[in-house]
Amino acid sequence: MRTLNRSGFRVWSREDIEGVLTAIDVASQGAVAMTDSYESRLYRQGFTSALHSLAQMFGIDYTPDVHIPQTPVFHTIESSATARA
């Protein structure tokens, strides 16, 4: 719960910060779920790495669930070009 300390600053608990990280993570999952492509999975991997780094800064052990891309971009592009030929 947010509280004001004597100097007037808002103080956030670790639980509050973890809740914010979780909400951001869920929103990102929803956006990426609409397009299941290599690029979107790669974006998601980078996004969750950033969330994990931010959590570490606050001393929170938070590891978002992420699906690691298996298909390299050049293979996807190469396969598309071959299919058109």
N, CA, C and O atoms as a MOPAC input file, in Angstrom:
PM7 MOZYME 1SCF
protein

 N      0.82800 1    -1.17600 1     0.00000 1
 C      0.00000 1     0.00000 1     0.00000 1
 C      0.87600 1     1.24300 1     0.00000 1
 O      1.88100 1     1.30900 1     0.70700 1
 N      0.48600 1     2.22200 1    -0.79600 1
 C      1.23200 1     3.47400 1    -0.83300 1
 C      0.96000 1     4.28400 1     0.42200 1
 O     -0.18200 1     4.38500 1     0.87200 1
 N      1.99200 1     4.84700 1     0.97100 1
 C      1.84300 1     5.73400 1     2.12600 1
 C      2.75100 1     6.92900 1     1.92900 1
 O      3.72700 1     6.86300 1     1.18200 1
 N      2.42900 1     8.01700 1     2.60000 1
 C      3.29300 1     9.19000 1     2.57200 1
 C      4.18800 1     9.15000 1     3.79700 1
 O      3.72600 1     8.92100 1     4.91500 1
 N      5.48000 1     9.37700 1     3.57000 1
 C      6.36300 1     9.45300 1     4.72300 1
 C      6.40600 1    10.90100 1     5.20500 1
 O      5.70500 1    11.74900 1     4.65300 1
 N      7.19800 1    11.19300 1     6.20000 1
 C      7.22700 1    12.53600 1     6.78700 1
 C      7.61800 1    13.62400 1     5.80300 1
 O      7.20100 1    14.77100 1     5.96300 1
 N      8.40400 1    13.29700 1     4.79700 1
 C      8.83000 1    14.30700 1     3.83400 1
 C      7.81600 1    14.49600 1     2.70500 1
 O      8.02000 1    15.34000 1     1.83100 1
 N      6.72900 1    13.72500 1     2.71100 1
 C      5.69800 1    13.87900 1     1.70100 1
 C      5.86600 1    12.98600 1     0.48400 1
 O      5.03900 1    13.02900 1    -0.42700 1
 N      6.91100 1    12.18200 1     0.44700 1
 C      7.12000 1    11.26400 1    -0.67100 1
 C      6.24000 1    10.04100 1    -0.50000 1
 O      5.99200 1     9.58900 1     0.61800 1
 N      5.77600 1     9.51300 1    -1.61100 1
 C      5.00700 1     8.27700 1    -1.55900 1
 C      5.96700 1     7.10000 1    -1.44500 1
 O      6.98400 1     7.04900 1    -2.13700 1
 N      5.64900 1     6.18400 1    -0.59200 1
 C      6.45800 1     4.99100 1    -0.39400 1
 C      5.65600 1     3.79000 1    -0.90200 1
 O      4.50800 1     3.58100 1    -0.51200 1
 N      6.28500 1     3.01500 1    -1.77300 1
 C      5.63900 1     1.83800 1    -2.34500 1
 C      6.27800 1     0.59300 1    -1.74700 1
 O      7.50000 1     0.51400 1    -1.61900 1
 N      5.45800 1    -0.36700 1    -1.38700 1
 C      5.99200 1    -1.62200 1    -0.85200 1
 C      6.44900 1    -2.50200 1    -2.01300 1
 O      6.10800 1    -2.25600 1    -3.17000 1
 N      7.21600 1    -3.51600 1    -1.68700 1
 C      7.65100 1    -4.46400 1    -2.72300 1
 C      6.45500 1    -5.16300 1    -3.35400 1
 O      6.45600 1    -5.45300 1    -4.55000 1
 N      5.44000 1    -5.43200 1    -2.54900 1
 C      4.23100 1    -6.07100 1    -3.07100 1
 C      3.53400 1    -5.15700 1    -4.08700 1
 O      3.03100 1    -5.62900 1    -5.10600 1
 N      3.50700 1    -3.84700 1    -3.80600 1
 C      2.91900 1    -2.88700 1    -4.75400 1
 C      3.68600 1    -2.90000 1    -6.07300 1
 O      3.09100 1    -2.94200 1    -7.15000 1
 N      5.00700 1    -2.86400 1    -5.97300 1
 C      5.84900 1    -2.83100 1    -7.17500 1
 C      5.70100 1    -4.13100 1    -7.95100 1
 O      5.63000 1    -4.11400 1    -9.18000 1
 N      5.65400 1    -5.25500 1    -7.24800 1
 C      5.46200 1    -6.53500 1    -7.92900 1
 C      4.10300 1    -6.58000 1    -8.62900 1
 O      3.98200 1    -7.14800 1    -9.71400 1
 N      3.08800 1    -5.98600 1    -8.01600 1
 C      1.77000 1    -5.91000 1    -8.63900 1
 C      1.79400 1    -5.07900 1    -9.91600 1
 O      1.14300 1    -5.43100 1   -10.89900 1
 N      2.53200 1    -3.99300 1    -9.90400 1
 C      2.66700 1    -3.15300 1   -11.09900 1
 C      3.39100 1    -3.93900 1   -12.20000 1
 O      2.96000 1    -3.92900 1   -13.35300 1
 N      4.48100 1    -4.61400 1   -11.85100 1
 C      5.21900 1    -5.40900 1   -12.83200 1
 C      4.33100 1    -6.50300 1   -13.42700 1
 O      4.37200 1    -6.75400 1   -14.63100 1
 N      3.53700 1    -7.14800 1   -12.58600 1
 C      2.63800 1    -8.20000 1   -13.05900 1
 C      1.59700 1    -7.63500 1   -14.01600 1
 O      1.31300 1    -8.24100 1   -15.04900 1
 N      1.02800 1    -6.48600 1   -13.68700 1
 C      0.02600 1    -5.85800 1   -14.56300 1
 C      0.61800 1    -5.50800 1   -15.91900 1
 O     -0.01500 1    -5.72800 1   -16.95100 1
 N      1.82800 1    -4.96400 1   -15.92100 1
 C      2.50500 1    -4.62800 1   -17.18000 1
 C      2.78300 1    -5.89900 1   -17.97500 1
 O      2.60800 1    -5.92700 1   -19.19300 1
 N      3.21400 1    -6.94200 1   -17.28600 1
 C      3.51100 1    -8.22300 1   -17.93500 1
 C      2.26400 1    -8.81000 1   -18.58800 1
 O      2.31900 1    -9.27400 1   -19.72700 1
 N      1.14400 1    -8.79200 1   -17.87400 1
 C     -0.11300 1    -9.34100 1   -18.40700 1
 C     -0.55900 1    -8.54600 1   -19.63700 1
 O     -1.01700 1    -9.13200 1   -20.61800 1
 N     -0.43000 1    -7.22300 1   -19.59000 1
 C     -0.79900 1    -6.39600 1   -20.74300 1
 C      0.06700 1    -6.72700 1   -21.95300 1
 O     -0.43200 1    -6.79700 1   -23.07600 1
 N      1.34800 1    -6.92800 1   -21.72900 1
 C      2.25600 1    -7.28700 1   -22.82000 1
 C      1.90800 1    -8.65600 1   -23.39800 1
 O      1.94300 1    -8.84600 1   -24.61400 1
 N      1.57600 1    -9.60300 1   -22.53500 1
 C      1.20100 1   -10.94300 1   -23.00700 1
 C     -0.01300 1   -10.86800 1   -23.92000 1
 O     -0.06400 1   -11.54300 1   -24.94800 1
 N     -0.99200 1   -10.04400 1   -23.54600 1
 C     -2.19600 1    -9.90200 1   -24.35500 1
 C     -1.90700 1    -9.31500 1   -25.71400 1
 O     -2.47500 1    -9.75300 1   -26.71500 1
 N     -1.03300 1    -8.33000 1   -25.76400 1
 C     -0.69200 1    -7.69500 1   -27.04200 1
 C      0.06000 1    -8.65200 1   -27.94900 1
 O     -0.21700 1    -8.71200 1   -29.14700 1
 N      0.99400 1    -9.39200 1   -27.40600 1
 C      1.80500 1   -10.31300 1   -28.19800 1
 C      0.99900 1   -11.54000 1   -28.62300 1
 O      1.26000 1   -12.12000 1   -29.67700 1
 N      0.02800 1   -11.93300 1   -27.81200 1
 C     -0.77500 1   -13.12200 1   -28.12600 1
 C     -1.58200 1   -12.95500 1   -29.41200 1
 O     -1.96700 1   -13.94300 1   -30.03700 1
 N     -1.83900 1   -11.70500 1   -29.80900 1
 C     -2.61500 1   -11.46400 1   -31.02700 1
 C     -1.84100 1   -11.81800 1   -32.28900 1
 O     -2.43800 1   -12.13400 1   -33.31800 1
 N     -0.52200 1   -11.76700 1   -32.21600 1
 C      0.31100 1   -12.11200 1   -33.36500 1
 C      1.40300 1   -13.05600 1   -32.91600 1
 O      2.35300 1   -12.63800 1   -32.25500 1
 N      1.28300 1   -14.30500 1   -33.26000 1
 C      2.28700 1   -15.28500 1   -32.86200 1
 C      3.31700 1   -15.41000 1   -33.97500 1
 O      3.24700 1   -16.30800 1   -34.81400 1
 N      4.27100 1   -14.49000 1   -33.96300 1
 C      5.34200 1   -14.52700 1   -34.95600 1
 C      6.67900 1   -14.57100 1   -34.22000 1
 O      6.75900 1   -14.32900 1   -33.01600 1
 N      7.70800 1   -14.88300 1   -34.97100 1
 C      9.04500 1   -14.89900 1   -34.38100 1
 C      9.38700 1   -13.53000 1   -33.80200 1
 O      9.92800 1   -13.42800 1   -32.70200 1
 N      9.06500 1   -12.48700 1   -34.55300 1
 C      9.39600 1   -11.13100 1   -34.12100 1
 C      8.67400 1   -10.76000 1   -32.83100 1
 O      9.26600 1   -10.14500 1   -31.94400 1
 N      7.38600 1   -11.13400 1   -32.72000 1
 C      6.64300 1   -10.79700 1   -31.50600 1
 C      7.17600 1   -11.58600 1   -30.30900 1
 O      7.22900 1   -11.05500 1   -29.20000 1
 N      7.57000 1   -12.83700 1   -30.51700 1
 C      8.15100 1   -13.61300 1   -29.41900 1
 C      9.50600 1   -13.04700 1   -29.01500 1
 O      9.84700 1   -13.02500 1   -27.83200 1
 N     10.27300 1   -12.59200 1   -29.98800 1
 C     11.56400 1   -11.96800 1   -29.69000 1
 C     11.36500 1   -10.66700 1   -28.91300 1
 O     12.08900 1   -10.39200 1   -27.95600 1
 N     10.37900 1    -9.86800 1   -29.33000 1
 C     10.04400 1    -8.64100 1   -28.60900 1
 C      9.66600 1    -8.97500 1   -27.16900 1
 O     10.11900 1    -8.32500 1   -26.22700 1
 N      8.82900 1    -9.99800 1   -27.01500 1
 C      8.37200 1   -10.40100 1   -25.68500 1
 C      9.54100 1   -10.83800 1   -24.80700 1
 O      9.57100 1   -10.54500 1   -23.61100 1
 N     10.49000 1   -11.53000 1   -25.39500 1
 C     11.66200 1   -11.95900 1   -24.63000 1
 C     12.44300 1   -10.74000 1   -24.12400 1
 O     12.85300 1   -10.70400 1   -22.96400 1
 N     12.64400 1    -9.75700 1   -24.97900 1
 C     13.33600 1    -8.54300 1   -24.55600 1
 C     12.54800 1    -7.75600 1   -23.52200 1
 O     13.11600 1    -7.22000 1   -22.57000 1
 N     11.23100 1    -7.68900 1   -23.71600 1
 C     10.35700 1    -6.97100 1   -22.79100 1
 C     10.41000 1    -7.59300 1   -21.40200 1
 O     10.52400 1    -6.88600 1   -20.40100 1
 N     10.32600 1    -8.92200 1   -21.34600 1
 C     10.36000 1    -9.58500 1   -20.04400 1
 C     11.74200 1    -9.49400 1   -19.39400 1
 O     11.85300 1    -9.48100 1   -18.16800 1
 N     12.77800 1    -9.43300 1   -20.20400 1
 C     14.12500 1    -9.22600 1   -19.64100 1
 C     14.20000 1    -7.85100 1   -18.97500 1
 O     14.81800 1    -7.69600 1   -17.92100 1
 N     13.57400 1    -6.86700 1   -19.59200 1
 C     13.55700 1    -5.52500 1   -19.00600 1
 C     12.76400 1    -5.51600 1   -17.69800 1
 O     13.18700 1    -4.88800 1   -16.72700 1
 N     11.61900 1    -6.20600 1   -17.66200 1
 C     10.84100 1    -6.29500 1   -16.42100 1
 C     11.64300 1    -6.97800 1   -15.32500 1
 O     11.62700 1    -6.54800 1   -14.17200 1
 N     12.34200 1    -8.04400 1   -15.69000 1
 C     13.16300 1    -8.76800 1   -14.71400 1
 C     14.26600 1    -7.85300 1   -14.16500 1
 O     14.52900 1    -7.85000 1   -12.96300 1
 N     14.89800 1    -7.08900 1   -15.03500 1
 C     15.95600 1    -6.17100 1   -14.59800 1
 C     15.40500 1    -5.10300 1   -13.66700 1
 O     16.03600 1    -4.76400 1   -12.66500 1
 N     14.24000 1    -4.57600 1   -13.98900 1
 C     13.61400 1    -3.56400 1   -13.14200 1
 C     13.27500 1    -4.15300 1   -11.76900 1
 O     13.48400 1    -3.50500 1   -10.74300 1
 N     12.76200 1    -5.35700 1   -11.75600 1
 C     12.44500 1    -6.01600 1   -10.49000 1
 C     13.70700 1    -6.19300 1    -9.64800 1
 O     13.68700 1    -5.96700 1    -8.43900 1
 N     14.79100 1    -6.59200 1   -10.28000 1
 C     16.05400 1    -6.78200 1    -9.55400 1
 C     16.52600 1    -5.48600 1    -8.91400 1
 O     17.11000 1    -5.50300 1    -7.83100 1
 N     16.27400 1    -4.35400 1    -9.58400 1
 C     16.66800 1    -3.06200 1    -9.02900 1
 C     15.96400 1    -2.80400 1    -7.69400 1
 O     16.53600 1    -2.17500 1    -6.80300 1
 N     14.72600 1    -3.28600 1    -7.55400 1
 C     13.97300 1    -3.10900 1    -6.31800 1
 C     14.14900 1    -4.28200 1    -5.35600 1
 O     13.50100 1    -4.32600 1    -4.31000 1
 N     15.01700 1    -5.22800 1    -5.69800 1
 C     15.25200 1    -6.37500 1    -4.82700 1
 C     14.12400 1    -7.38600 1    -4.84600 1
 O     13.91100 1    -8.11300 1    -3.87600 1
 N     13.39200 1    -7.42800 1    -5.96900 1
 C     12.25000 1    -8.33900 1    -6.09700 1
 C     12.64800 1    -9.48500 1    -7.01400 1
 O     13.20300 1    -9.26600 1    -8.09100 1
 N     12.36000 1   -10.70500 1    -6.58200 1
 C     12.64100 1   -11.87400 1    -7.41200 1
 C     11.42600 1   -12.12000 1    -8.30100 1
 O     10.50700 1   -12.84500 1    -7.92100 1
 N     11.42800 1   -11.51600 1    -9.48100 1
 C     10.29000 1   -11.61000 1   -10.40200 1
 C     10.80400 1   -12.07100 1   -11.75300 1
 O     11.60700 1   -11.38800 1   -12.38900 1
 N     10.34300 1   -13.22100 1   -12.18300 1
 C     10.74400 1   -13.74900 1   -13.47700 1
 C      9.49300 1   -13.98200 1   -14.31000 1
 O      8.78800 1   -14.97000 1   -14.10700 1
 N      9.20900 1   -13.07000 1   -15.25700 1
 C      8.03000 1   -13.25400 1   -16.10200 1
 C      8.14000 1   -14.51600 1   -16.93900 1
 O      9.24000 1   -14.95700 1   -17.27500 1
 N      6.99500 1   -15.09200 1   -17.27300 1
 C      6.93500 1   -16.26600 1   -18.12800 1
 C      7.14100 1   -15.81900 1   -19.57200 1
 O      6.43400 1   -14.92800 1   -20.04300 1
 N      8.07800 1   -16.40900 1   -20.26900 1
 C      8.34400 1   -16.00700 1   -21.65000 1
 C      8.62600 1   -17.23200 1   -22.50200 1
 O      9.30500 1   -18.16700 1   -22.07700 1
 N      8.09200 1   -17.20400 1   -23.70800 1
 C      8.36200 1   -18.26300 1   -24.68700 1
 C      9.55100 1   -17.81200 1   -25.53400 1
 O      9.49500 1   -16.76100 1   -26.17300 1
 N     10.61100 1   -18.59100 1   -25.54000 1
 C     11.82100 1   -18.21900 1   -26.27900 1
 C     11.67500 1   -18.61200 1   -27.74300 1
 O     11.37800 1   -19.76600 1   -28.04900 1
 N     11.88200 1   -17.65900 1   -28.64900 1
 C     11.76200 1   -17.96400 1   -30.07900 1
 C     12.74100 1   -19.03800 1   -30.51800 1
 O     13.88300 1   -19.07200 1   -30.06200 1
 N     12.29300 1   -19.90900 1   -31.39600 1
 C     13.13500 1   -20.97900 1   -31.88900 1
 C     13.54200 1   -20.78900 1   -33.35000 1
 O     14.54500 1   -21.35200 1   -33.78700 1
 N     12.78500 1   -20.01300 1   -34.10000 1
 C     13.04500 1   -19.85000 1   -35.52600 1
 C     13.78100 1   -18.54300 1   -35.77800 1
 O     13.26300 1   -17.48200 1   -35.42900 1
 N     14.95700 1   -18.57700 1   -36.36500 1
 C     15.66900 1   -17.32600 1   -36.64700 1
 C     14.95700 1   -16.52400 1   -37.73200 1
 O     14.28100 1   -17.08900 1   -38.59100 1
 N     15.11400 1   -15.19900 1   -37.68500 1
 C     14.44500 1   -14.31200 1   -38.63700 1
 C     14.84300 1   -14.62900 1   -40.07300 1
 O     13.97700 1   -14.68300 1   -40.94600 1
 N     16.13600 1   -14.84100 1   -40.34300 1
 C     16.56800 1   -15.07000 1   -41.72400 1
 C     15.92600 1   -16.33300 1   -42.29400 1
 O     15.65700 1   -16.40000 1   -43.49300 1
 N     15.67900 1   -17.33600 1   -41.44700 1
 C     15.03800 1   -18.56000 1   -41.90900 1
 C     13.58900 1   -18.28000 1   -42.32600 1
 O     13.11500 1   -18.80300 1   -43.33500 1
 N     12.89600 1   -17.45500 1   -41.54500 1
 C     11.51400 1   -17.10400 1   -41.85300 1
 C     11.44600 1   -16.35500 1   -43.17500 1
 O     10.59200 1   -16.65100 1   -44.01000 1
 N     12.32600 1   -15.40100 1   -43.37200 1
 C     12.34100 1   -14.61600 1   -44.60500 1
 C     12.72500 1   -15.50500 1   -45.78000 1
 O     12.12300 1   -15.43300 1   -46.85100 1
 N     13.72400 1   -16.33600 1   -45.57100 1
 C     14.19000 1   -17.24300 1   -46.62400 1
 C     13.07400 1   -18.21300 1   -47.02300 1
 O     12.87700 1   -18.47400 1   -48.21000 1
 N     12.34900 1   -18.74200 1   -46.04800 1
 C     11.25600 1   -19.66400 1   -46.33800 1
 C     10.15300 1   -18.97500 1   -47.11800 1
 O      9.56400 1   -19.58500 1   -48.01100 1
 N      9.85900 1   -17.72900 1   -46.80900 1
 C      8.82400 1   -16.97600 1   -47.51500 1
 C      9.23300 1   -16.75400 1   -48.96500 1
 O      8.40900 1   -16.88800 1   -49.87000 1
 N     10.49400 1   -16.41800 1   -49.19100 1
 C     10.98700 1   -16.17600 1   -50.55000 1
 C     10.95500 1   -17.46200 1   -51.37100 1
 O     10.62500 1   -17.43300 1   -52.55600 1
 N     11.29400 1   -18.58200 1   -50.75400 1
 C     11.28400 1   -19.86600 1   -51.43600 1
 C      9.85800 1   -20.27200 1   -51.79500 1
 O      9.62100 1   -20.83600 1   -52.86300 1
 N      8.91600 1   -19.99000 1   -50.90900 1
 C      7.51500 1   -20.35800 1   -51.15200 1
 C      6.94000 1   -19.59300 1   -52.33900 1
 O      6.09600 1   -20.11900 1   -53.06400 1
 N      7.39800 1   -18.33700 1   -52.54400 1
 C      6.89400 1   -17.53400 1   -53.66200 1
 C      7.50900 1   -17.94200 1   -54.98600 1
 O      6.92000 1   -17.69400 1   -56.03800 1
 N      8.67000 1   -18.55700 1   -54.96000 1
 C      9.40300 1   -18.89300 1   -56.19400 1
 C      8.81300 1   -20.04400 1   -56.94900 1
 O      9.33200 1   -20.42400 1   -57.99800 1

